[in-house]
Structure formats: structure tokens, C-alpha cells
């Protein structure tokens, strides 16, 4: 069974392939069908390709084993890639806003009816891709993959808004030719909100913020269940790429021989890793119980 990194890489490559096909289809349909919103949608899909390539590169770098210069590995490349993707989303949204305003101010033809069917197909494909990628991201707890998944959903949102705009332009007739441009403008606002929402967890991971998924409680519960452990003091957990690292202060009877304390530490490590296999390394400091009176 492929490991988490390999699954993430395969998922990202699938997204790149589908986005390339969708970008080409939307771009051609937008030009032929006189729909700038569809062309803008194609631009957003093209940015998806660039973003997925960034995610792919980040995952590849994050999978490089630790070395002399990077004793903790290269896992930070993964949230850094997610931050770059969030920036790419923001940039694409701003570009669409600028061009949409220009199109609204410039008289043009109403979109061709067939562009609506193109968009319906795009929304179905992109929403399906989002659901698949977000499932992989949740299982692997990859910040970059989750960000990439929401990039796919942003594309689906943009396409859906564009479809509404085109439908309004076609149904209402003359005077509503710019409806799809207004739709693109609205979708850009949604994309900006998504970009901000995706940037925050990536930044938190880069800053070694404590994970909020119950990981610390799992570590504490597993350690306290080990025979010989009388309590815990410090318990710090941080995420590094697809793995977690733990710093833990374990309390034991102060009269125990050093060798016994060492063995307890190893049992604690084994118990924690068994409870949570995603924890890559655990640094344990043994302290006497007497130094921490209740």
C-alpha cells in the first residue's frame, strides 16, 4: 500500500491533468462563445495547474529524509507550498476582478448558449475532484493537499457563478450581456475569502502552532497508561509536513535507577507511536515525581 506522501503526489498529479483539460476546454469555449467570465474561469484553472505543481514540489521536498543541515527533515516545505497556493488564489482573484470591471464597462455580445452546458460539466468535474482530493488531504492531514482541494472547489464556485451569470444574460436578453462578468466579480470575492481561510492554517503550521486535532490528548493518554509513569509535565506537539514531533516531560519515582527510567521512556515512546502512528519522533525528558508536588 503506498505511503501517505505517495498518495498525495498521485492525487496532485491527477488534479494537474484534469485542470489542464478543463482550462483548455473553458478557454476555447469562452473565446468562441463570447464569454469573458468563461475565459476568466479558464485563467483560474490555469492557476490551479501552477498551484498543483507548487504542491507537488512541496510534497517532494517534504519527503526528503533528514540530513546534516536539516536534522528535522524538510517537512516545512509542505505548509510553505500551501501558503504559495493561497497567494496564487488571491492573485488570480484580483486579476479576474480587474478584467471583469473592464468587461462590465465595455459593451459586448451576450454569451453563446452552449457555454452554459460547458460550465455545468466543469462544475460537476471540479466538485467531484474536490471531494476526492479533500478526502485524501483529511486522511493524510496534508495542509498542502487540503489547500489544493479547496482550490478545486474555488474553481467549481467560480464556474457555478459564471453559469448563473450566463443564464441570466441568455434569459433576460439585451441589456444583461454583462451578467456573466458580474458573476465573475462575485466569484472572485468568494475566492479571496477562501485564499485567506487557507493561508491561516499553513501559516500556523510554519509557526509551529499546536495542532488542534486532539493530538496532545492522545499523547497524554497513551503516556499515562504506561506502567511506572506517575504523571506528565510538559507536552508539546508540532506538525512537520505529514508527520508530528513530540516533546514530553515524564514523571517517575525519583528513587528508580537511571536504567529503569530509561526503559520507561522507551515504553512511553512505543505506546504513543502505537496510539498515533503519524508521530515521527518523541523527545522524552524524565523527571522525578518529587520535583512536582501536587
Protein Blocks (a to p, Z undefined) as FASTA:
>chain_A
ZZfklmmmmmmmmmmmmmmmmmmmmmmmmmmnopaklmmmmmmmmmmmmmmmmmmmmmmm
mmpccdfklmnojmlmmmmmmmmmmmmmmmmmmmmmmmmmmmmmpgcddddfklmmmmmm
mmmmmmmmmmmmmmmmmmnopaklmmmmmmmmmmmmmmmmmmmmmmmmmmnoghilmmmm
mmmmmmmmmmmmmmmmmmmmmmmmmnopacfehmmmmmmmmmmmpghiabdcbdcdddeh
jbccddddddddfkbcfklmmmmmmmmmmmmmmmmmmlmbdcdddddfklmcZZ
